[in-house]
Amino acid sequence: MTSSPHIAHFFVTALQQRCSIVTNTDNGQSVIIDGGGDSDRIIQWIDSGIGSPDDEIGTYDGERKVVALINTHAHFDHSGHIPYLKQHYSLEWWLHQDDFFLQSLAQESGRRWGFSLPEPAKAENTWEHGEVHTFAGMDFEIIHTPGHTLGGCCLRLIVDDGPDHLFAGDTLFQGSIGRTDLPNSGGDLDLLLRMIRERLWPLEEDTIVHPGHGPLTTIGQEKQTNPFLNDGFRGRGAWL
């Protein structure tokens, strides 16, 4: 059984990408989701308690041990500092295989936006839609939602004593969706909308959505108010 976790959010890089550190409060083991930047700051907080996250859900005052690095997708702002985190914590990395090519371009893509990044990390592990993987004693369902990128996934943390948490990457935002016009990403607006309707809307309405950028929302709120899914809006979406 997975009890309500502690979730710390760090908004990293000039693009304010959400990096989430999810800690099992029963054992102190932690998972880093989308380690795209500011790795020194994140490591200092995890290892030494120096500094503080930008936002957090729940409470936990114990020590943390990082046991997994996992990603929603491979745009550079979500994966650019994975090499530093892999090296520091001596861990393998998880990413959907359909984003492996995009990941190989992370350094080049970041340079176009004015970011200096290390050689792109290579994922040792991948997953498929519908699988459930256990990290740090917590169960994450893999929901493949291509459309923003070919391998984009939402990661549903299954919680027994409260609402589930959906780490949505850049699939779904509060009042928006991910862009589908970015190079080398396999963007497809119609596919993205279909994946949201088919694979996210069936989730419980109180599921807390942690987008890759911007404020938190819920599945219920977006089903009712998101203009891309309700009003036929056909703009380019938001963020990276």
Backbone as numpy.savetxt, mean C-alpha at the origin, in Angstrom:
# Nx Ny Nz CAx CAy CAz Cx Cy Cz
-6.49 -16.00 15.29 -7.32 -14.80 15.29 -6.46 -13.56 15.29
-6.86 -12.53 14.54 -6.12 -11.28 14.47 -6.91 -10.19 15.18
-6.34 -9.69 16.28 -6.98 -8.59 16.98 -6.57 -7.28 16.32
-7.25 -6.20 16.71 -7.00 -4.91 16.08 -5.52 -4.54 16.19
-4.87 -4.21 15.09 -3.44 -3.91 15.09 -3.17 -2.45 15.44
-1.91 -2.15 15.62 -1.48 -0.75 15.63 -1.00 -0.44 14.22
-1.48 0.66 13.66 -1.10 1.05 12.30 -0.53 2.45 12.35
0.71 2.60 11.93 1.37 3.90 11.86 1.53 4.30 10.41
1.20 5.55 10.12 1.33 6.08 8.77 2.44 7.12 8.72
3.30 6.96 7.74 4.32 7.97 7.42 4.05 8.45 6.00
3.91 9.76 5.83 3.72 10.32 4.49 5.09 10.72 3.96
5.56 9.95 2.98 6.96 10.02 2.58 7.12 10.68 1.21
8.26 11.28 1.01 8.67 11.99 -0.20 7.79 13.22 -0.42
8.19 14.02 -1.39 7.41 15.22 -1.73 6.03 14.87 -2.26
5.82 13.62 -2.67 4.52 13.20 -3.18 3.59 12.72 -2.07
4.09 12.71 -0.82 3.27 12.37 0.34 2.58 11.02 0.18
3.38 10.03 -0.17 2.89 8.67 -0.29 2.76 8.06 1.10
1.70 7.29 1.32 1.47 6.67 2.62 2.25 5.37 2.73
3.21 5.34 3.64 3.89 4.11 4.04 3.28 3.69 5.37
2.84 2.45 5.45 2.15 1.97 6.66 3.00 0.92 7.36
3.12 1.06 8.67 3.76 0.04 9.51 2.67 -0.57 10.36
2.37 -1.83 10.09 1.28 -2.53 10.77 1.90 -3.49 11.78
1.52 -3.31 13.04 2.11 -4.09 14.12 1.06 -4.95 14.80
1.37 -6.23 14.94 0.55 -7.14 15.72 0.82 -6.85 17.19
-0.16 -6.33 17.89 0.06 -5.92 19.28 0.21 -7.11 20.22
-0.07 -8.33 19.74 0.11 -9.51 20.57 1.56 -9.97 20.63
2.34 -9.67 19.56 3.72 -10.18 19.53 4.77 -9.14 19.13
4.34 -7.93 18.77 5.29 -6.88 18.40 5.86 -7.00 17.01
5.44 -8.01 16.26 5.95 -8.16 14.90 5.24 -7.19 13.96
6.01 -6.66 13.01 5.50 -5.59 12.15 5.73 -5.89 10.68
4.86 -5.30 9.86 4.93 -5.38 8.41 5.01 -3.96 7.87
5.93 -3.73 6.93 6.01 -2.43 6.26 5.35 -2.56 4.90
4.37 -1.69 4.66 3.65 -1.68 3.38 4.04 -0.42 2.62
4.56 -0.60 1.41 4.89 0.50 0.49 5.98 1.42 1.05
7.16 0.86 1.20 8.30 1.62 1.69 8.95 2.45 0.60
8.28 3.54 0.23 8.73 4.30 -0.94 9.76 5.37 -0.69
9.94 5.80 0.56 10.88 6.88 0.82 11.07 7.09 2.31
11.94 8.05 2.65 12.20 8.42 4.05 12.52 7.21 4.92
13.31 6.29 4.37 13.58 5.05 5.09 14.36 5.30 6.39
15.25 6.28 6.42 15.99 6.55 7.65 15.04 6.94 8.78
14.09 7.80 8.47 13.11 8.23 9.47 12.29 7.05 9.98
11.86 6.20 9.08 11.04 5.05 9.44 11.83 4.06 10.29
13.06 3.79 9.88 13.91 2.86 10.62 14.19 3.38 12.02
14.47 4.66 12.15 14.74 5.23 13.48 13.55 5.08 14.40
12.36 5.30 13.87 11.16 5.18 14.71 10.93 3.72 15.10
11.05 2.80 14.15 10.80 1.39 14.45 11.84 0.86 15.42
13.11 1.12 15.15 14.18 0.49 15.93 14.45 1.18 17.26
14.29 2.50 17.29 14.73 3.26 18.47 13.65 4.14 19.07
12.48 4.22 18.46 11.44 5.07 19.00 11.69 6.55 18.83
12.60 6.90 17.91 12.92 8.30 17.65 11.93 8.88 16.65
11.35 10.03 16.97 10.37 10.65 16.09 8.99 10.06 16.30
8.11 10.34 15.38 6.74 9.85 15.50 6.12 9.76 14.11
5.13 8.89 13.96 4.44 8.81 12.67 3.58 10.03 12.45
3.13 10.22 11.23 2.25 11.34 10.91 0.82 11.08 11.35
0.48 9.82 11.48 -0.87 9.45 11.91 -0.79 8.01 12.41
-1.71 7.63 13.29 -1.71 6.25 13.75 -3.09 5.85 14.21
-3.33 4.55 14.17 -4.57 3.95 14.62 -4.21 2.92 15.68
-4.85 3.01 16.84 -4.57 2.09 17.92 -3.39 2.53 18.76
-3.06 1.72 19.75 -1.95 2.02 20.65 -1.06 0.79 20.79
0.23 1.05 20.92 1.20 0.00 21.18 2.49 0.66 21.64
2.99 0.27 22.81 4.18 0.89 23.38 5.39 -0.04 23.44
5.25 -1.25 22.92 6.34 -2.21 23.02 7.34 -2.09 21.88
8.32 -2.97 21.91 9.31 -3.02 20.84 8.69 -3.65 19.59
9.27 -3.29 18.45 8.80 -3.81 17.17 9.89 -4.61 16.48
9.49 -5.66 15.79 10.41 -6.43 14.96 9.78 -6.56 13.57
10.45 -5.98 12.57 9.93 -6.04 11.20 10.19 -7.43 10.63
9.11 -8.07 10.15 9.24 -9.43 9.63 8.83 -9.55 8.17
8.29 -8.47 7.57 7.87 -8.58 6.17 7.85 -7.20 5.52
8.21 -7.19 4.24 8.10 -6.01 3.38 7.17 -6.38 2.24
6.05 -5.65 2.11 5.08 -5.99 1.09 4.62 -4.71 0.40
4.20 -4.83 -0.86 3.83 -3.66 -1.64 2.51 -3.84 -2.37
1.79 -2.71 -2.49 0.57 -2.71 -3.28 0.87 -2.65 -4.77
1.91 -1.91 -5.16 2.30 -1.82 -6.56 3.70 -1.22 -6.64
4.19 -0.97 -7.86 5.61 -0.70 -8.05 5.93 0.69 -8.56
5.04 1.66 -8.47 5.47 3.01 -8.81 6.53 3.46 -7.82
7.47 4.27 -8.31 8.68 4.55 -7.54 8.40 5.18 -6.19
7.33 5.97 -6.07 7.06 6.60 -4.78 6.60 5.59 -3.73
6.24 4.39 -4.17 5.85 3.33 -3.25 6.97 2.31 -3.03
7.93 2.26 -3.93 8.95 1.20 -3.85 10.38 1.70 -3.86
10.57 3.03 -3.95 11.91 3.55 -4.18 12.92 3.26 -3.09
12.49 3.14 -1.82 13.42 2.88 -0.72 13.37 1.44 -0.22
12.71 0.58 -0.96 12.73 -0.84 -0.60 14.16 -1.39 -0.52
15.08 -1.01 -1.42 16.45 -1.55 -1.27 17.06 -1.27 0.10
16.85 -0.08 0.63 17.41 0.25 1.95 16.74 -0.57 3.05
15.43 -0.76 2.95 14.72 -1.53 3.97 15.07 -3.01 3.90
15.20 -3.54 2.69 15.63 -4.93 2.53 17.00 -5.15 3.16
17.91 -4.25 2.90 19.26 -4.39 3.43 19.29 -4.27 4.95
18.59 -3.29 5.48 18.64 -3.06 6.93 18.02 -4.20 7.71
16.88 -4.71 7.22 16.17 -5.74 7.97 16.44 -7.15 7.47
17.26 -7.29 6.44 17.62 -8.61 5.89 16.38 -9.43 5.57
15.47 -8.80 4.81 14.21 -9.45 4.48 14.01 -9.54 2.99
13.24 -10.53 2.58 12.78 -10.61 1.21 11.57 -9.68 1.04
11.19 -9.50 -0.22 10.14 -8.52 -0.55 9.07 -9.18 -1.40
7.82 -8.74 -1.19 6.66 -9.29 -1.90 6.04 -8.23 -2.81
5.77 -8.64 -4.07 5.18 -7.75 -5.07 4.52 -8.62 -6.13
3.38 -8.20 -6.66 2.74 -8.98 -7.72 3.65 -8.99 -8.95
3.77 -10.16 -9.56 4.72 -10.33 -10.66 4.39 -9.47 -11.88
3.13 -9.07 -12.06 2.79 -8.25 -13.21 3.36 -6.84 -13.11
3.91 -6.48 -11.96 4.57 -5.18 -11.79 6.09 -5.30 -11.77
6.63 -6.47 -12.06 8.08 -6.63 -12.03 8.78 -5.71 -13.05
8.22 -5.61 -14.26 8.84 -4.74 -15.26 8.77 -3.29 -14.82
7.61 -2.86 -14.36 7.48 -1.48 -13.87 8.49 -1.20 -12.77
8.68 -2.17 -11.88 9.63 -1.98 -10.79 11.05 -1.79 -11.30
11.39 -2.45 -12.40 12.74 -2.31 -12.95 13.02 -0.89 -13.42
11.97 -0.09 -13.58 12.10 1.29 -14.07 12.03 2.31 -12.94
12.01 1.86 -11.70 11.76 2.78 -10.58 12.78 3.90 -10.51
14.05 3.57 -10.64 15.08 4.61 -10.56 14.94 5.61 -11.69
14.72 5.12 -12.89 14.55 5.98 -14.05 13.30 6.86 -13.92
12.20 6.26 -13.46 10.97 7.02 -13.30 11.13 8.10 -12.24
11.77 7.76 -11.14 11.99 8.74 -10.09 12.84 9.90 -10.57
13.82 9.61 -11.40 14.70 10.67 -11.91 13.89 11.69 -12.72
12.90 11.23 -13.46 12.08 12.15 -14.25 11.29 13.11 -13.36
11.04 12.70 -12.14 10.31 13.54 -11.20 11.25 14.28 -10.24
12.55 14.15 -10.46 13.52 14.86 -9.64 13.97 14.12 -8.39
13.74 12.79 -8.33 14.14 12.00 -7.17 15.40 11.20 -7.49
16.29 11.13 -6.52 17.48 10.29 -6.64 17.24 9.01 -5.85
17.19 7.87 -6.55 16.86 6.60 -5.92 17.95 5.57 -6.20
18.07 4.57 -5.33 19.04 3.49 -5.58 18.58 2.58 -6.71
19.44 1.66 -7.09 19.05 0.65 -8.07 17.79 -0.05 -7.59
16.83 -0.29 -8.48 15.55 -0.85 -8.04 15.70 -2.21 -7.37
14.92 -2.41 -6.33 14.88 -3.71 -5.68 14.20 -4.73 -6.59
14.55 -5.99 -6.40 13.89 -7.09 -7.09 13.13 -7.91 -6.05
11.88 -8.20 -6.36 11.05 -8.96 -5.43 11.39 -10.45 -5.52
11.60 -11.05 -4.36 11.85 -12.49 -4.30 10.56 -13.30 -4.31
9.45 -12.64 -3.95 8.19 -13.36 -3.78 7.06 -12.63 -4.48
6.09 -13.40 -4.93 4.91 -12.82 -5.57 3.67 -13.52 -5.03
2.51 -13.09 -5.48 1.25 -13.66 -5.01 0.20 -13.56 -6.10
-0.94 -14.18 -5.88 -2.03 -14.18 -6.84 -3.32 -13.73 -6.17
-4.24 -13.28 -6.99 -5.53 -12.82 -6.49 -6.22 -13.91 -5.67
-6.75 -13.51 -4.53 -7.52 -14.42 -3.69 -6.71 -15.17 -2.66
-5.40 -15.15 -2.77 -4.58 -15.81 -1.77 -4.63 -15.06 -0.45
-4.44 -15.79 0.64 -4.30 -15.19 1.96 -2.92 -15.54 2.49
-2.15 -14.50 2.80 -0.80 -14.68 3.32 -0.74 -14.18 4.76
-0.04 -14.92 5.60 0.11 -14.57 7.00 1.48 -13.96 7.23
1.48 -12.72 7.68 2.71 -12.02 8.04 2.56 -11.50 9.46
3.55 -11.72 10.28 3.55 -11.24 11.67 2.33 -11.77 12.44
1.82 -12.93 12.06 0.65 -13.48 12.71 -0.65 -12.82 12.29
-0.62 -12.03 11.21 -1.80 -11.33 10.70 -2.10 -11.80 9.29
-3.38 -11.98 8.99 -3.79 -12.50 7.69 -4.14 -11.37 6.73
-3.51 -11.39 5.55 -3.76 -10.41 4.50 -4.30 -11.14 3.27
-5.48 -10.72 2.82 -6.02 -11.23 1.57 -5.51 -10.37 0.42
-5.04 -11.03 -0.64 -4.53 -10.33 -1.81 -5.68 -10.12 -2.80
-5.96 -8.86 -3.10 -7.02 -8.53 -4.06 -6.36 -7.82 -5.24
-6.20 -8.53 -6.33 -5.56 -7.98 -7.52 -6.52 -7.01 -8.19
-6.11 -5.76 -8.33 -6.98 -4.73 -8.91 -6.22 -3.97 -10.00
-5.90 -4.62 -11.11 -5.18 -3.93 -12.19 -6.02 -2.78 -12.76
-5.31 -1.84 -13.37 -5.96 -0.68 -13.96 -5.13 0.56 -13.74
-4.61 0.73 -12.51 -3.62 1.77 -12.25 -2.25 1.27 -12.71
-1.91 0.07 -12.30 -0.77 -0.66 -12.86 -1.23 -2.09 -13.14
-0.43 -2.82 -13.90 -0.80 -4.19 -14.25 -0.88 -5.08 -13.01
0.02 -4.87 -12.08 0.09 -5.74 -10.91 -0.44 -5.11 -9.64
-1.15 -4.02 -9.75 -1.65 -3.35 -8.56 -2.57 -4.24 -7.75
-2.38 -4.23 -6.44 -3.17 -5.04 -5.53 -3.64 -4.21 -4.34
-4.77 -4.57 -3.80 -5.21 -4.07 -2.51 -5.00 -5.20 -1.49
-4.52 -4.85 -0.33 -4.18 -5.84 0.69 -5.15 -5.69 1.85
-6.01 -6.69 2.03 -7.03 -6.62 3.09 -6.55 -7.32 4.34
-6.35 -6.55 5.40 -6.00 -7.11 6.69 -7.29 -7.56 7.38
-7.39 -8.84 7.63 -8.60 -9.42 8.20 -8.51 -9.32 9.72
-9.47 -8.61 10.31 -9.46 -8.33 11.75 -10.69 -8.98 12.39
-10.49 -9.62 13.54 -11.57 -10.35 14.19 -12.40 -9.49 15.14
-11.82 -8.44 15.70 -12.53 -7.68 16.74 -12.82 -6.24 16.31
-12.90 -6.00 15.01 -13.18 -4.66 14.51 -13.24 -4.69 13.00
-13.35 -3.52 12.37 -13.39 -3.50 10.90 -12.08 -3.95 10.28
-12.17 -4.53 9.11 -10.97 -4.86 8.35 -10.32 -3.58 7.84
-9.04 -3.70 7.46 -8.29 -2.58 6.91 -7.84 -2.94 5.49
-8.11 -2.05 4.54 -7.73 -2.28 3.15 -6.64 -1.30 2.76
-5.45 -1.82 2.51 -4.34 -0.99 2.05 -4.43 -0.98 0.52
-4.96 0.14 0.01 -5.45 0.18 -1.36 -4.44 0.69 -2.36
-3.25 1.08 -1.91 -2.30 1.64 -2.86 -2.95 2.80 -3.60
-2.78 2.83 -4.91 -3.37 3.91 -5.71 -4.55 3.42 -6.54
-5.22 2.38 -6.05 -6.44 1.91 -6.71 -7.62 2.82 -6.39
-7.80 3.13 -5.11 -8.98 3.85 -4.65 -8.57 4.91 -3.64
-9.06 6.13 -3.83 -8.83 7.23 -2.90 -10.16 7.75 -2.37
-10.08 8.62 -1.38 -11.28 9.32 -0.95 -11.73 10.24 -2.09
-12.84 9.90 -2.71 -13.40 10.72 -3.78 -12.69 10.63 -5.11
-11.81 9.66 -5.29 -11.10 9.55 -6.56 -10.59 8.13 -6.75
-9.87 7.94 -7.84 -9.23 6.66 -8.15 -7.83 6.95 -8.66
-7.05 5.90 -8.88 -5.70 6.09 -9.39 -5.66 6.53 -10.84
-4.61 7.22 -11.19 -4.42 7.62 -12.58 -4.21 6.40 -13.47
-4.64 6.55 -14.72 -4.47 5.45 -15.68 -3.70 5.90 -16.91
-3.00 7.05 -16.80 -2.30 7.61 -17.95 -0.79 7.65 -17.77
-0.27 6.94 -16.78 1.16 7.00 -16.51 1.92 6.00 -17.38
3.11 6.36 -17.86 3.84 5.50 -18.80 4.29 4.18 -18.19
4.32 3.16 -19.02 4.86 1.84 -18.68 4.10 1.14 -17.56
2.87 1.58 -17.30 2.14 1.06 -16.15 1.00 0.12 -16.52
0.58 0.14 -17.78 -0.56 -0.68 -18.18 -1.88 -0.12 -17.71
-1.97 1.20 -17.59 -3.19 1.81 -17.10 -4.38 1.57 -18.01
-5.54 1.37 -17.38 -6.76 1.09 -18.13 -7.94 1.53 -17.26
-8.57 2.65 -17.61 -9.63 3.21 -16.78 -10.80 2.26 -16.64
-11.27 1.70 -17.73 -12.43 0.81 -17.67 -12.14 -0.41 -16.81
-10.93 -0.96 -16.94 -10.56 -2.12 -16.13 -10.50 -1.75 -14.66
-9.92 -0.61 -14.34 -9.81 -0.19 -12.95 -11.19 -0.04 -12.32
-12.10 0.61 -13.02 -13.46 0.78 -12.50 -14.14 -0.57 -12.30
-13.94 -1.47 -13.24 -14.56 -2.80 -13.12 -13.99 -3.57 -11.93
-12.67 -3.48 -11.73 -12.05 -4.18 -10.61 -12.54 -3.63 -9.27
-12.72 -2.31 -9.19 -13.23 -1.73 -7.95 -14.64 -2.23 -7.67
-15.48 -2.21 -8.70 -16.87 -2.65 -8.50 -16.95 -4.14 -8.18
-16.16 -4.95 -8.89 -16.26 -6.40 -8.73 -15.54 -6.92 -7.50
-14.43 -6.28 -7.12 -13.58 -6.87 -6.09 -13.52 -6.08 -4.78
-13.84 -4.79 -4.83 -13.81 -4.00 -3.60 -15.21 -3.73 -3.05
-16.17 -3.45 -3.92 -17.51 -3.14 -3.42 -18.14 -4.27 -2.62
-17.84 -5.55 -2.88 -18.42 -6.60 -2.04 -17.89 -6.64 -0.61
-16.81 -5.91 -0.31 -16.27 -5.91 1.05 -17.24 -5.23 2.00
-17.07 -5.51 3.29 -17.93 -4.88 4.30 -17.81 -3.36 4.20
-18.94 -2.68 4.38 -18.96 -1.24 4.17 -18.12 -0.49 5.21
-17.91 -1.08 6.39 -17.09 -0.40 7.40 -15.60 -0.66 7.24
-15.21 -1.38 6.17 -13.79 -1.61 5.91 -13.08 -0.27 5.77
-12.03 -0.09 6.54 -11.28 1.16 6.51 -10.28 1.10 5.36
-10.36 2.09 4.48 -9.49 2.15 3.31 -8.32 3.08 3.59
-7.11 2.55 3.41 -5.87 3.31 3.57 -5.31 3.56 2.17
-5.65 4.69 1.54 -5.15 4.94 0.19 -3.65 5.26 0.19
-3.06 5.17 -0.99 -1.64 5.48 -1.11 -1.32 6.94 -0.91
-2.32 7.81 -1.01 -2.17 9.25 -0.79 -3.50 9.76 -0.23
-3.43 10.82 0.55 -4.66 11.46 1.01 -5.28 10.79 2.22
-6.47 11.28 2.61 -7.10 10.82 3.85 -7.69 9.42 3.75
-7.93 8.84 4.92 -8.61 7.56 5.01 -10.06 7.71 4.56
-10.64 6.57 4.21 -12.06 6.54 3.87 -12.58 5.15 4.21
-13.78 4.84 3.80 -14.34 3.50 3.99 -14.94 3.03 2.68
-15.13 1.73 2.57 -15.77 1.19 1.38 -17.18 1.76 1.24
-17.92 1.85 2.35 -19.27 2.37 2.28 -19.33 3.81 1.79
-18.42 4.64 2.28 -18.40 6.04 1.86 -18.13 6.15 0.37
-17.17 5.38 -0.14 -16.82 5.49 -1.56 -17.92 4.92 -2.45
-18.58 3.86 -2.00 -19.69 3.32 -2.79 -20.79 4.35 -2.97
-20.97 5.20 -1.97 -22.05 6.17 -2.02 -21.66 7.47 -2.71
-20.38 7.87 -2.63 -20.03 9.24 -3.01 -18.94 9.38 -4.06
-18.20 8.33 -4.37 -17.08 8.50 -5.30 -17.60 8.82 -6.70
-17.24 9.99 -7.26 -17.82 10.40 -8.55 -17.43 9.51 -9.71
-16.27 8.85 -9.63 -15.86 7.96 -10.72 -16.75 6.72 -10.79
-17.27 6.31 -9.65 -18.06 5.08 -9.59 -19.56 5.34 -9.57
-19.96 6.59 -9.33 -21.38 6.89 -9.20 -21.89 7.84 -10.27
-21.05 8.76 -10.70 -21.52 9.81 -11.60 -20.96 9.70 -13.01
-20.25 8.61 -13.29 -19.70 8.43 -14.62 -18.58 9.37 -14.96
-17.92 9.94 -13.92 -16.83 10.87 -14.19 -15.68 10.14 -14.86
-15.07 10.79 -15.89 -14.07 10.11 -16.71 -12.74 10.86 -16.71
-12.45 11.62 -15.65 -11.17 12.30 -15.57 -10.02 11.33 -15.39
-8.81 11.89 -15.22 -7.63 11.03 -15.20 -7.35 10.39 -13.86
-8.11 10.70 -12.83 -7.81 10.17 -11.51 -6.76 11.03 -10.83
-6.27 10.55 -9.70 -5.38 11.35 -8.86 -4.10 10.61 -8.56
-3.08 11.38 -8.20 -1.82 10.87 -7.69 -1.11 9.97 -8.71
-0.15 9.20 -8.13 0.61 8.27 -8.94 0.15 6.84 -8.68
